[in-house]
Amino acid sequence: MLTRGMSHEEVMAIVEGQDWEVLEERLYEEDGEEWTEMTIWQGDHAVAITIDEEGVYEIQYVPAWALD
């Protein structure tokens, strides 16, 4: 299960351990701040997360029908 505060490494370890798939991963930078947005397919739905150097700070459920 993905939770707030997890590092990128912890997220990737869970993704690999659960046999999930990273559908999209984008790095953003603005005003000296960097963050990554990821969409992770979990079998019948996806989860979109936002993560920075302090860890995951946003998690959203994404139903399969909402994906391209």
C-alpha positions in Angstrom: 0.0 0.0 0.0 1.3 3.4 -0.9 1.2 6.0 1.9 2.1 9.6 2.4 5.8 10.3 3.3 7.2 7.3 1.3 10.4 7.9 -0.6 10.7 7.3 -4.3 12.8 4.2 -3.5 10.1 2.8 -1.2 7.4 3.4 -3.8 9.4 1.7 -6.5 10.1 -1.3 -4.2 6.4 -1.7 -3.6 5.6 -1.3 -7.3 8.1 -4.1 -8.2 7.0 -6.3 -5.2 3.4 -6.1 -6.2 4.0 -6.5 -9.9 2.4 -3.1 -10.6 3.3 -1.0 -13.6 4.4 2.7 -13.8 2.4 4.0 -16.7 3.8 7.5 -16.5 6.5 9.4 -14.6 7.2 13.0 -15.1 9.7 15.3 -13.3 8.7 18.9 -12.8 10.7 21.9 -11.7 9.4 25.4 -10.8 10.8 28.2 -8.7 13.7 26.0 -7.5 11.4 23.2 -6.4 11.3 19.7 -8.0 8.6 17.1 -7.8 7.6 14.0 -9.7 4.1 12.9 -10.7 3.6 9.2 -11.3 0.7 7.1 -12.4 0.9 3.5 -11.3 -1.4 0.7 -12.7 -2.5 -1.7 -10.0 -4.4 -4.3 -12.0 -7.9 -2.9 -12.2 -7.3 0.8 -11.4 -4.4 3.2 -11.1 -3.1 5.5 -8.5 -1.6 8.9 -9.2 1.0 10.2 -6.7 3.0 13.3 -6.4 6.4 13.0 -4.6 9.2 15.4 -3.7 12.4 15.1 -1.7 10.3 14.8 1.5 8.2 11.9 0.1 4.8 11.2 -1.3 2.4 14.1 -0.5 -0.5 13.4 -2.7 -2.3 10.2 -3.6 -5.3 9.9 -6.0 -7.4 7.0 -7.1 -7.8 6.8 -10.9 -10.4 4.5 -12.3 -9.5 2.5 -15.4 -12.1 4.3 -17.6 -10.3 7.7 -16.8 -7.0 6.6 -18.4 -6.2 7.2 -22.0 
